[in-house]
Amino acid sequence: MEYAAFLGHLPAISIAELSAAIEDFSLNQIIDDRIAIFETSQDLDQEFLDTLGGTVIIAQRITDADVALDDIPKIIYNEVQSKRGKVTFSLRAINVPKPMVRSLYRRCKIKFKESGRGCRYVGNEKKPAATVVLHENDLIDGKDGCELTIIAIQEENGRTLWVGRTIAAQDIDWYSYRDMEKPVRDTTIGLLPPKLAQIMLNLGEWLIRETKNEKPETSKRKTQELLTIFDPFCGTGVIPMETLLREWNVIASDLSVKAVNGCKKNIEWIRKEEKILKKDATSEIYKHDATKDFDFKELPDVVVTETSLGPPMSSRPTLKEASKLKTQNEKLQAAFLENASKTLPGIPIVCAWPVWRQKGGWIHLDKIWKVIEKLGYKAVLPTEVKPELPNRFSIFYRRKDQFVGREIVLLIPPKVEEPEEK
């Protein structure tokens, strides 16, 4: 099956997440740096998109043969022919001139009228319907209508039309609610966006498979496995909350008592909001210094954490300030990884490091890579993802209005030697 994914504001991270979350992901092409056309044997749906942080909309292709714009009214009518009553429809047209889109809306209305069907549309030629509008009008689940995604693709022998049905869209209101309405928000530390936490969890699930060297199951989507995620720098609990929403077990710790108490309150809140029972997904939150020995009776499956970004910044740091923060952070990262290699043997790690904006670019951590090499960890990236910087196997997350960004690193641990049998 072929799909089109409308990517988030950082396409490289979106592609990395898709490649990690879809085991037989095969990228065909990227349109305008914002839409990925790909194939998979998996049946993707709204439930799947709800686990992604980097994809805004997914459409599934519904035409195999070449089609023209003149065919669109008939195609959308066939998609909703079985629906009773008044139909709502929408068109998400990419690289199609606005006058043509306006004409398509009019011709679709005429088609419904000629067939004796009442209809209305959302969105227009200037701007497609917002994702919240698609949900409010039941166009995703198909109860009251549908949206067609139309992508004009320029190829060597001319333009072709990719036509699909929008099958999933981000629920922006739910993201905002759980980010802003949770009982504890600490703005004195870097606030990890829920979407980025989702992305890191999907990268973590992929990293588990890579560490175990498991072959992907391409025939059908694998049954969800109950994983245990460990976040040793949990803060107020964004990663633990998103972990519970996946109904995975979570272990979380932090050096700050204030952070631990805040995380506990947020965990209790999300459990009540989403009715997540402890028997379905456990949670353990406690105070601990991540540079000191971890003591687990049973090891977690993966570490997913944002270590420390340092103080929040309202202006660009001076070179001296950034250099000082870099030196301090290098020491923290090295101490954590040395501890993890010793007391979390064989456990893969997804971690976010800080980067600092300067006039000439970004300042990154450097010495930590020698520590990684010394400890035997291997930095990797999902299939279809190339390093943004040469020989630096990591993914960058940054916003234009922020002076501290994030570098996401995926580490496969050295193999744990099995004890010899006596």
Sine and cosine of phi, psi and omega as CSV:
sin_phi,cos_phi,sin_psi,cos_psi,sin_omega,cos_omega
0.00,0.00,0.57,-0.82,-0.01,-1.00
-0.93,-0.37,0.65,-0.76,-0.04,-1.00
-0.75,-0.66,0.34,-0.94,0.16,-0.99
-0.86,-0.51,0.79,-0.62,0.03,-1.00
-0.92,-0.39,0.83,-0.56,0.09,-1.00
-1.00,0.09,0.89,-0.46,-0.20,-0.98
-1.00,0.06,0.33,-0.94,0.04,-1.00
-0.96,0.28,-0.18,-0.98,-0.13,-0.99
-0.95,0.32,-0.23,0.97,0.09,-1.00
-0.85,-0.53,1.00,0.02,-0.12,-0.99
-0.83,0.56,-0.57,0.82,-0.04,-1.00
-0.88,0.47,-0.66,0.75,0.03,-1.00
-0.93,0.37,-0.63,0.78,0.01,-1.00
-0.88,0.48,-0.69,0.72,0.02,-1.00
-0.91,0.42,-0.65,0.76,0.02,-1.00
-0.87,0.50,-0.68,0.73,-0.01,-1.00
-0.92,0.39,-0.71,0.71,0.02,-1.00
-0.86,0.51,-0.70,0.71,0.01,-1.00
-0.89,0.46,-0.55,0.84,0.01,-1.00
-0.98,0.21,-0.63,0.77,-0.12,-0.99
-0.99,0.14,-0.41,0.91,-0.02,-1.00
-0.94,-0.34,0.94,-0.35,-0.20,-0.98
-0.92,0.40,-0.47,0.88,0.03,-1.00
-0.91,-0.41,0.56,0.83,0.00,-1.00
-0.85,0.53,0.78,-0.62,0.02,-1.00
-0.73,-0.68,0.95,-0.30,-0.06,-1.00
-0.98,0.20,0.82,-0.57,0.04,-1.00
-1.00,-0.01,-0.76,0.65,0.03,-1.00
-0.23,-0.97,0.29,-0.96,0.07,-1.00
-0.88,-0.47,0.78,-0.63,-0.05,-1.00
-0.98,-0.21,0.85,-0.53,0.10,-1.00
0.82,0.58,0.48,0.88,0.02,-1.00
0.87,0.49,0.28,0.96,-0.05,-1.00
-0.68,-0.73,-0.18,0.98,-0.01,-1.00
-0.76,-0.65,0.81,-0.59,0.03,-1.00
-0.97,-0.26,0.83,-0.56,0.12,-0.99
-0.99,-0.13,0.84,-0.54,-0.09,-1.00
-0.56,-0.83,0.22,-0.98,0.02,-1.00
-0.84,-0.54,0.49,-0.87,0.09,-1.00
-0.31,-0.95,0.43,-0.91,0.08,-1.00
-1.00,0.08,-0.14,0.99,-0.04,-1.00
-0.98,0.22,0.54,-0.84,0.10,-0.99
-1.00,0.03,0.97,-0.25,-0.01,-1.00
-1.00,0.04,0.54,-0.84,-0.04,-1.00
-0.44,-0.90,-0.13,-0.99,-0.02,-1.00
-0.89,0.45,-0.63,0.78,0.01,-1.00
-0.87,0.50,-0.63,0.78,0.03,-1.00
-0.92,0.39,-0.73,0.69,-0.02,-1.00
-0.88,0.47,-0.52,0.85,0.01,-1.00
-0.88,0.47,-0.31,0.95,0.03,-1.00
-1.00,-0.04,-0.10,1.00,-0.04,-1.00
-0.99,-0.16,0.59,-0.80,0.06,-1.00
-0.97,-0.25,-0.28,0.96,-0.14,-0.99
-0.95,-0.33,0.10,1.00,-0.01,-1.00
-0.85,-0.53,0.76,-0.65,-0.08,-1.00
-1.00,0.00,-0.68,0.73,-0.07,-1.00
-0.59,-0.80,0.57,-0.82,0.14,-0.99
-0.82,-0.58,0.73,-0.68,0.09,-1.00
-0.85,-0.53,0.60,-0.80,0.03,-1.00
-0.96,-0.29,0.75,-0.66,-0.04,-1.00
-0.91,0.42,0.68,-0.73,-0.04,-1.00
-0.85,-0.52,-0.01,1.00,0.04,-1.00
-0.83,-0.56,0.71,-0.70,0.07,-1.00
-0.99,-0.12,-0.68,0.73,-0.02,-1.00
-0.98,0.19,0.31,-0.95,0.06,-1.00
-0.90,0.44,0.67,-0.74,0.02,-1.00
-0.79,-0.61,0.32,-0.95,0.04,-1.00
-0.89,-0.45,0.23,-0.97,0.03,-1.00
-0.86,0.51,-0.52,0.86,0.02,-1.00
-0.89,0.46,-0.36,0.93,-0.03,-1.00
-0.99,0.11,-0.24,0.97,-0.13,-0.99
-0.86,0.51,-0.73,0.68,0.01,-1.00
-0.83,0.56,-0.66,0.75,0.00,-1.00
-0.93,0.36,-0.64,0.76,-0.02,-1.00
-0.89,0.46,-0.72,0.69,-0.05,-1.00
-0.95,0.33,-0.53,0.85,0.06,-1.00
-0.91,0.42,-0.67,0.74,0.02,-1.00
-0.90,0.44,-0.55,0.84,-0.02,-1.00
-0.92,0.40,-0.48,0.88,-0.08,-1.00
-0.89,-0.45,0.22,0.98,-0.09,-1.00
-0.86,0.51,-0.53,0.85,-0.05,-1.00
-0.99,0.15,-0.17,0.99,-0.01,-1.00
-0.97,0.22,0.58,-0.81,0.03,-1.00
-0.99,-0.15,0.46,-0.89,0.07,-1.00
0.98,0.21,-0.26,-0.97,-0.04,-1.00
-0.92,0.38,0.66,-0.76,-0.08,-1.00
-0.95,-0.32,0.65,-0.76,0.15,-0.99
-0.95,-0.33,0.71,-0.70,0.00,-1.00
-0.68,-0.74,0.24,-0.97,0.01,-1.00
-0.49,-0.87,0.44,-0.90,0.04,-1.00
-0.83,-0.56,0.78,-0.62,0.08,-1.00
-0.92,-0.39,1.00,-0.05,-0.13,-0.99
-0.98,-0.22,0.78,-0.62,-0.02,-1.00
-0.89,-0.45,0.78,-0.63,0.00,-1.00
0.89,0.45,0.45,0.89,0.11,-0.99
-0.93,-0.36,0.79,-0.62,-0.03,-1.00
-0.82,0.57,0.63,-0.78,-0.07,-1.00
-0.84,0.54,-0.66,0.75,0.05,-1.00
-0.86,0.51,-0.58,0.81,0.03,-1.00
-0.93,0.36,-0.61,0.79,0.03,-1.00
-0.91,0.42,-0.69,0.73,0.04,-1.00
-0.86,0.50,-0.66,0.75,0.03,-1.00
-0.91,0.42,-0.61,0.80,0.02,-1.00
-0.89,0.45,-0.69,0.73,0.04,-1.00
-0.85,0.53,-0.71,0.70,-0.03,-1.00
-0.90,0.43,-0.68,0.73,-0.04,-1.00
-0.94,0.35,-0.54,0.84,0.07,-1.00
-0.91,0.42,-0.65,0.76,0.04,-1.00
-0.89,0.46,-0.66,0.75,0.02,-1.00
-0.89,0.46,-0.67,0.75,0.01,-1.00
-0.86,0.50,-0.71,0.71,0.02,-1.00
-0.91,0.41,-0.66,0.75,-0.02,-1.00
-0.90,0.44,-0.69,0.72,0.01,-1.00
-0.89,0.45,-0.46,0.89,0.01,-1.00
-1.00,-0.02,0.09,1.00,0.04,-1.00
0.97,0.23,0.40,0.91,-0.02,-1.00
-0.93,-0.37,0.73,-0.68,0.13,-0.99
-0.97,0.25,0.54,-0.84,-0.02,-1.00
-0.44,-0.90,0.32,-0.95,0.15,-0.99
-0.53,-0.85,0.38,-0.93,0.01,-1.00
-0.79,-0.61,0.38,-0.92,0.07,-1.00
-0.86,-0.51,0.46,-0.89,-0.13,-0.99
0.99,0.16,0.12,-0.99,0.05,-1.00
-0.42,-0.91,-0.10,-0.99,-0.06,-1.00
-0.93,0.37,-0.36,0.93,-0.02,-1.00
-0.99,0.14,-0.60,0.80,-0.07,-1.00
-0.47,-0.88,0.82,-0.57,0.05,-1.00
-0.88,0.47,0.30,-0.95,0.01,-1.00
-0.87,0.49,0.67,-0.74,0.08,-1.00
-0.91,0.41,0.42,-0.91,-0.04,-1.00
-0.86,0.50,-0.60,0.80,0.00,-1.00
-0.90,0.44,-0.55,0.84,0.02,-1.00
-0.93,0.37,-0.63,0.78,0.03,-1.00
-0.87,0.49,-0.67,0.75,0.01,-1.00
-0.94,0.34,-0.69,0.73,-0.04,-1.00
-0.89,0.46,-0.51,0.86,-0.03,-1.00
-0.98,-0.18,0.22,0.97,0.07,-1.00
0.81,0.59,0.68,0.74,0.04,-1.00
-1.00,-0.02,-0.33,0.94,0.02,-1.00
-0.97,0.24,-0.73,0.68,-0.01,-1.00
-0.99,0.12,-0.09,1.00,0.07,-1.00
0.98,0.20,0.17,0.99,-0.04,-1.00
-0.91,0.42,-0.69,0.73,-0.08,-1.00
-0.91,-0.42,0.00,1.00,-0.01,-1.00
0.35,-0.94,-0.45,-0.89,-0.01,-1.00
-0.33,-0.94,0.21,-0.98,0.14,-0.99
-0.87,-0.49,0.72,-0.70,0.14,-0.99
-0.99,-0.10,0.68,-0.73,0.13,-0.99
-0.97,-0.23,0.84,-0.54,-0.07,-1.00
-0.85,-0.52,0.89,-0.46,-0.03,-1.00
-0.85,-0.52,0.89,-0.46,0.08,-1.00
-1.00,0.10,0.86,-0.50,-0.07,-1.00
-0.92,-0.40,0.81,-0.59,0.03,-1.00
-1.00,0.10,0.85,-0.53,0.04,-1.00
-0.84,-0.54,0.08,-1.00,-0.08,-1.00
-0.86,0.52,-0.62,0.79,-0.06,-1.00
-0.98,-0.20,0.42,0.91,0.06,-1.00
0.84,-0.55,-0.13,-0.99,-0.02,-1.00
-1.00,-0.09,0.65,-0.76,0.09,-1.00
-0.85,-0.53,0.35,-0.93,0.02,-1.00
-0.95,-0.32,0.81,-0.58,0.14,-0.99
-0.99,-0.14,0.87,-0.50,-0.05,-1.00
-0.85,-0.53,0.82,-0.57,0.02,-1.00
-0.63,-0.77,0.11,-0.99,0.06,-1.00
-0.95,-0.30,0.76,-0.65,0.04,-1.00
-0.92,0.38,0.87,-0.50,-0.09,-1.00
-0.92,-0.39,-0.18,0.98,-0.03,-1.00
-0.35,-0.94,0.58,-0.82,0.01,-1.00
-0.51,-0.86,0.58,-0.81,-0.02,-1.00
-0.86,0.50,0.63,-0.78,0.08,-1.00
-1.00,-0.09,1.00,0.03,-0.10,-1.00
-0.89,0.46,-0.62,0.78,-0.03,-1.00
-0.88,0.48,-0.61,0.79,-0.02,-1.00
-0.94,0.35,-0.63,0.78,0.08,-1.00
-0.87,0.50,-0.75,0.66,-0.04,-1.00
-0.89,0.46,-0.64,0.77,-0.05,-1.00
-0.90,0.44,-0.76,0.65,-0.07,-1.00
-0.96,0.26,-0.33,0.94,0.05,-1.00
-0.99,0.13,-0.67,0.75,-0.12,-0.99
-1.00,-0.10,-0.45,0.89,-0.12,-0.99
-0.99,-0.14,-0.12,0.99,0.05,-1.00
-0.86,0.50,0.49,-0.87,-0.14,-0.99
-0.90,0.43,-0.48,0.88,-0.07,-1.00
-0.81,-0.58,0.87,-0.49,0.12,-0.99
-0.78,-0.62,0.85,-0.53,-0.04,-1.00
-0.95,-0.32,0.98,-0.20,-0.04,-1.00
-0.99,0.15,-0.02,1.00,0.03,-1.00
-0.99,0.17,-0.17,0.99,0.08,-1.00
-0.84,-0.55,0.26,-0.97,0.02,-1.00
-0.88,0.48,0.77,-0.64,-0.01,-1.00
-1.00,-0.01,0.92,-0.40,0.01,-1.00
-0.97,0.25,0.85,-0.53,0.02,-1.00
-0.92,0.40,0.64,-0.77,0.04,-1.00
-0.82,0.58,-0.59,0.81,0.00,-1.00
-0.89,0.45,-0.66,0.75,0.01,-1.00
-0.93,0.37,-0.60,0.80,0.07,-1.00
-0.87,0.49,-0.67,0.75,0.05,-1.00
-0.87,0.49,-0.71,0.71,0.00,-1.00
-0.86,0.52,-0.71,0.70,-0.02,-1.00
-0.90,0.43,-0.59,0.81,0.04,-1.00
-0.92,0.39,-0.64,0.77,0.04,-1.00
-0.92,0.40,-0.61,0.79,0.09,-1.00
-0.90,0.43,-0.58,0.81,0.04,-1.00
-0.91,0.41,-0.66,0.75,0.02,-1.00
-0.89,0.46,-0.67,0.74,0.05,-1.00
-0.89,0.45,-0.65,0.76,-0.05,-1.00
-0.91,0.42,-0.55,0.84,0.08,-1.00
-0.87,0.50,-0.73,0.69,0.00,-1.00
-0.89,0.45,-0.66,0.75,0.00,-1.00
-0.90,0.43,-0.65,0.76,0.00,-1.00
-0.90,0.43,-0.64,0.77,0.01,-1.00
-0.99,0.11,-0.11,0.99,-0.02,-1.00
0.85,0.53,0.68,0.73,0.01,-1.00
-0.99,0.13,0.64,-0.77,0.07,-1.00
-0.99,0.11,0.64,-0.77,-0.01,-1.00
-0.93,0.37,0.55,-0.83,0.10,-1.00
-1.00,-0.07,0.94,-0.33,-0.10,-1.00
-1.00,-0.06,-0.21,0.98,-0.07,-1.00
-0.95,0.30,-0.57,0.82,0.01,-1.00
-0.35,-0.94,0.28,-0.96,-0.02,-1.00
-0.93,0.37,0.76,-0.65,-0.07,-1.00
-0.92,0.38,0.62,-0.79,0.07,-1.00
-0.86,0.50,0.69,-0.72,-0.03,-1.00
-0.85,0.53,0.78,-0.62,0.02,-1.00
-0.99,-0.12,0.64,-0.77,0.04,-1.00
-0.98,0.21,0.94,-0.35,-0.02,-1.00
-0.97,-0.24,0.31,-0.95,0.12,-0.99
-0.87,-0.48,0.88,-0.48,-0.04,-1.00
-0.97,-0.24,0.70,-0.72,0.03,-1.00
-0.90,-0.44,0.82,-0.57,0.07,-1.00
-0.88,-0.48,0.98,-0.20,-0.07,-1.00
-1.00,0.09,-0.01,1.00,0.11,-0.99
-0.78,-0.63,0.86,0.51,-0.29,-0.96
-0.95,0.30,-0.36,0.93,-0.07,-1.00
0.83,0.56,-0.69,-0.72,0.01,-1.00
-1.00,0.04,0.13,0.99,0.27,-0.96
0.99,-0.15,0.52,0.85,0.02,-1.00
-0.91,0.42,-0.75,0.66,0.02,-1.00
-0.90,0.44,-0.71,0.70,0.07,-1.00
-0.85,0.52,-0.63,0.78,0.02,-1.00
-0.90,0.44,-0.72,0.69,0.00,-1.00
-0.92,0.39,-0.51,0.86,0.06,-1.00
-0.90,0.43,-0.71,0.70,0.01,-1.00
-0.90,0.43,-0.57,0.82,0.04,-1.00
-0.90,0.44,-0.40,0.92,0.11,-0.99
-1.00,0.08,-0.04,1.00,-0.09,-1.00
0.85,0.52,0.70,0.72,0.15,-0.99
-0.96,-0.29,0.46,-0.89,0.08,-1.00
-0.94,0.33,0.55,-0.83,-0.01,-1.00
-0.75,-0.67,0.69,-0.72,0.19,-0.98
-0.87,-0.50,0.74,-0.67,-0.06,-1.00
-0.63,-0.78,0.57,-0.82,0.04,-1.00
-0.53,-0.85,0.29,-0.96,0.04,-1.00
-0.35,-0.94,0.46,-0.89,0.02,-1.00
-0.95,0.32,-0.44,0.90,-0.06,-1.00
-1.00,0.03,0.81,-0.59,0.07,-1.00
-0.90,0.44,-0.62,0.78,0.02,-1.00
-0.86,0.51,-0.69,0.72,0.01,-1.00
-0.91,0.42,-0.69,0.73,0.00,-1.00
-0.87,0.49,-0.71,0.70,0.02,-1.00
-0.90,0.44,-0.64,0.77,0.04,-1.00
-0.91,0.42,-0.66,0.75,0.03,-1.00
-0.88,0.47,-0.68,0.73,0.02,-1.00
-0.87,0.49,-0.68,0.73,0.01,-1.00
-0.90,0.43,-0.66,0.75,0.01,-1.00
-0.92,0.38,-0.60,0.80,0.05,-1.00
-0.90,0.43,-0.71,0.70,0.03,-1.00
-0.87,0.49,-0.64,0.77,-0.02,-1.00
-0.91,0.42,-0.74,0.67,-0.05,-1.00
-0.93,0.37,-0.53,0.85,0.07,-1.00
-0.89,0.46,-0.71,0.71,-0.01,-1.00
-0.93,0.37,-0.67,0.74,-0.03,-1.00
-0.88,0.47,-0.66,0.75,-0.10,-0.99
-0.95,-0.32,0.11,0.99,0.03,-1.00
0.79,0.61,0.77,0.63,0.02,-1.00
-1.00,-0.06,0.95,-0.31,-0.06,-1.00
-0.98,0.18,0.51,-0.86,-0.01,-1.00
-0.91,0.42,-0.46,0.89,0.02,-1.00
-0.95,0.32,-0.36,0.93,0.01,-1.00
-1.00,-0.01,-0.54,0.84,0.02,-1.00
-0.43,-0.90,0.88,-0.48,-0.07,-1.00
-1.00,0.06,0.32,-0.95,0.08,-1.00
-0.57,-0.82,0.69,-0.72,0.04,-1.00
-0.72,-0.70,0.87,-0.49,-0.06,-1.00
-0.84,-0.55,0.75,-0.66,-0.03,-1.00
-0.39,-0.92,0.26,-0.97,0.02,-1.00
-0.99,0.14,0.74,-0.67,0.04,-1.00
-0.26,-0.97,0.57,-0.82,0.09,-1.00
-1.00,0.04,0.88,-0.47,-0.10,-1.00
-0.93,0.37,-0.15,0.99,0.07,-1.00
-1.00,-0.06,-0.03,1.00,0.04,-1.00
-0.97,-0.24,0.35,-0.94,-0.10,-0.99
-0.79,0.62,0.74,-0.67,0.18,-0.98
-1.00,0.07,0.55,-0.84,-0.04,-1.00
-0.74,-0.67,0.99,-0.12,-0.03,-1.00
-0.90,-0.45,0.70,-0.71,0.16,-0.99
-0.94,0.33,-0.61,0.79,0.05,-1.00
-0.74,-0.67,0.83,-0.57,-0.09,-1.00
-0.94,0.34,0.51,-0.86,0.10,-0.99
-0.95,0.32,0.15,-0.99,0.02,-1.00
-0.99,0.15,-0.55,0.83,-0.07,-1.00
-0.33,-0.94,0.50,-0.87,0.15,-0.99
-0.99,-0.12,0.80,-0.60,0.10,-0.99
-0.79,-0.62,0.90,-0.44,-0.14,-0.99
-0.39,-0.92,0.50,-0.86,0.25,-0.97
-0.97,-0.26,0.93,-0.38,-0.16,-0.99
-0.91,0.42,-1.00,0.07,0.04,-1.00
-0.48,-0.88,0.78,-0.62,0.04,-1.00
-1.00,-0.08,-0.04,1.00,-0.07,-1.00
0.98,0.19,-0.22,-0.97,-0.06,-1.00
-0.94,0.34,0.58,-0.82,0.09,-1.00
-0.91,0.42,0.50,-0.87,-0.08,-1.00
-0.78,-0.62,0.72,-0.70,0.04,-1.00
-0.99,-0.15,-0.08,1.00,0.05,-1.00
-0.54,-0.84,0.27,-0.96,-0.03,-1.00
-0.92,0.39,0.76,-0.65,-0.01,-1.00
-0.94,0.35,0.49,-0.87,0.11,-0.99
-0.94,0.35,0.28,-0.96,0.02,-1.00
-0.87,0.49,-0.61,0.79,0.01,-1.00
-0.91,0.42,-0.70,0.72,0.02,-1.00
-0.89,0.46,-0.72,0.70,-0.02,-1.00
-0.90,0.44,-0.63,0.78,0.00,-1.00
-0.91,0.42,-0.64,0.77,0.02,-1.00
-0.91,0.41,-0.70,0.71,0.02,-1.00
-0.89,0.45,-0.61,0.79,0.02,-1.00
-0.89,0.46,-0.72,0.70,0.00,-1.00
-0.88,0.48,-0.70,0.72,0.01,-1.00
-0.89,0.46,-0.68,0.73,-0.06,-1.00
-0.95,0.32,-0.57,0.82,0.05,-1.00
-0.84,0.54,-0.68,0.74,-0.02,-1.00
-0.90,0.43,-0.67,0.74,0.01,-1.00
-0.89,0.46,-0.74,0.67,-0.03,-1.00
-0.88,0.47,-0.67,0.74,-0.01,-1.00
-0.90,0.44,-0.69,0.73,0.00,-1.00
-0.90,0.43,-0.65,0.76,0.02,-1.00
-0.90,0.43,-0.75,0.66,-0.05,-1.00
-0.91,0.41,-0.61,0.79,0.05,-1.00
-0.90,0.44,-0.63,0.78,0.05,-1.00
-0.92,0.38,-0.68,0.73,-0.01,-1.00
-0.90,0.44,-0.66,0.75,-0.02,-1.00
-0.90,0.44,-0.48,0.88,-0.05,-1.00
-1.00,0.05,-0.68,0.73,-0.14,-0.99
-0.94,-0.34,-0.06,1.00,0.14,-0.99
-0.80,-0.60,0.85,0.52,-0.09,-1.00
-0.89,0.46,0.72,-0.70,0.07,-1.00
0.98,0.22,0.12,0.99,-0.06,-1.00
-0.98,-0.17,0.82,-0.57,0.03,-1.00
-0.95,0.32,0.35,-0.94,-0.10,-0.99
-0.71,-0.70,0.77,-0.64,0.22,-0.98
-0.92,-0.39,0.88,-0.47,-0.04,-1.00
-0.69,-0.72,0.46,-0.89,0.03,-1.00
-0.93,-0.37,0.81,-0.58,0.05,-1.00
-0.96,-0.27,0.38,-0.92,0.05,-1.00
-0.99,0.15,0.48,-0.88,0.23,-0.97
-0.74,-0.67,0.52,-0.86,-0.12,-0.99
-0.87,-0.49,0.73,-0.68,-0.04,-1.00
-0.97,0.25,0.73,-0.68,0.13,-0.99
-0.77,-0.64,0.20,-0.98,-0.04,-1.00
-0.85,0.53,-0.64,0.77,-0.06,-1.00
-1.00,0.02,0.06,1.00,-0.03,-1.00
0.62,-0.78,-0.57,-0.82,-0.06,-1.00
-0.89,-0.45,0.58,-0.81,0.11,-0.99
-1.00,-0.10,0.83,-0.56,-0.03,-1.00
-0.93,-0.36,0.32,-0.95,0.18,-0.98
-0.93,0.36,0.63,-0.78,-0.05,-1.00
-0.84,-0.55,-0.77,0.63,-0.10,-1.00
-0.89,0.46,-0.43,0.90,-0.07,-1.00
-0.88,0.47,-0.45,0.90,-0.01,-1.00
-0.91,0.40,-0.53,0.85,0.07,-1.00
-0.94,0.35,-0.56,0.83,0.06,-1.00
-0.91,0.41,-0.69,0.72,0.02,-1.00
-0.85,0.53,-0.72,0.69,0.00,-1.00
-0.90,0.44,-0.67,0.74,-0.02,-1.00
-0.89,0.45,-0.63,0.77,-0.04,-1.00
-0.98,0.20,-0.20,0.98,0.05,-1.00
1.00,-0.02,0.13,0.99,0.08,-1.00
-0.97,0.26,0.41,-0.91,0.03,-1.00
-0.79,-0.61,0.86,-0.52,0.04,-1.00
-0.98,0.19,0.74,-0.67,-0.06,-1.00
-0.71,-0.71,0.24,-0.97,0.09,-1.00
-0.70,-0.72,0.49,-0.87,0.03,-1.00
-0.89,0.47,0.31,-0.95,0.08,-1.00
-0.84,0.55,0.52,-0.85,0.01,-1.00
0.98,0.22,0.03,1.00,-0.04,-1.00
-0.92,-0.40,0.80,-0.61,0.03,-1.00
-0.94,-0.33,0.54,-0.84,0.03,-1.00
-0.85,0.53,0.68,-0.73,0.03,-1.00
-0.94,0.33,-0.56,0.83,0.10,-0.99
-0.91,-0.42,0.62,-0.79,-0.04,-1.00
-0.81,0.58,0.73,-0.68,0.07,-1.00
0.86,0.50,0.37,0.93,0.05,-1.00
-0.85,-0.52,1.00,-0.10,-0.11,-0.99
-0.99,0.16,1.00,0.10,-0.02,-1.00
-0.39,-0.92,0.17,-0.98,-0.01,-1.00
-0.83,-0.56,0.69,-0.73,-0.04,-1.00
-0.97,-0.23,0.68,-0.73,0.07,-1.00
-0.82,-0.58,0.88,-0.47,0.03,-1.00
-0.44,-0.90,0.43,-0.90,0.06,-1.00
-0.90,-0.44,0.48,-0.88,-0.07,-1.00
-0.89,0.46,-0.51,0.86,-0.08,-1.00
-1.00,-0.05,0.10,1.00,-0.04,-1.00
-0.93,-0.38,0.51,-0.86,-0.03,-1.00
-0.97,-0.24,-0.13,0.99,0.10,-0.99
-0.84,-0.55,0.85,-0.52,0.04,-1.00
-0.95,-0.31,-0.16,-0.99,-0.03,-1.00
-0.77,-0.64,0.65,-0.76,0.13,-0.99
-0.92,-0.40,0.89,-0.45,-0.07,-1.00
-0.99,-0.11,0.81,-0.58,-0.08,-1.00
-0.85,-0.52,0.71,-0.71,0.00,-1.00
-0.92,-0.39,0.87,-0.49,-0.12,-0.99
-0.88,-0.48,0.87,-0.49,0.16,-0.99
-1.00,0.06,0.78,-0.63,-0.06,-1.00
-0.98,0.22,0.33,-0.94,0.12,-0.99
-0.91,0.42,0.48,-0.88,-0.01,-1.00
-0.91,0.42,0.64,-0.76,0.03,-1.00
-1.00,0.04,0.84,-0.54,-0.02,-1.00
-0.95,0.30,0.76,-0.65,0.04,-1.00
-0.96,0.29,0.68,-0.74,0.04,-1.00
-0.89,0.45,0.64,-0.77,-0.02,-1.00
-0.94,0.33,0.65,-0.76,0.03,-1.00
-0.97,0.25,0.67,-0.74,0.01,-1.00
-1.00,0.05,0.00,0.00,0.00,0.00
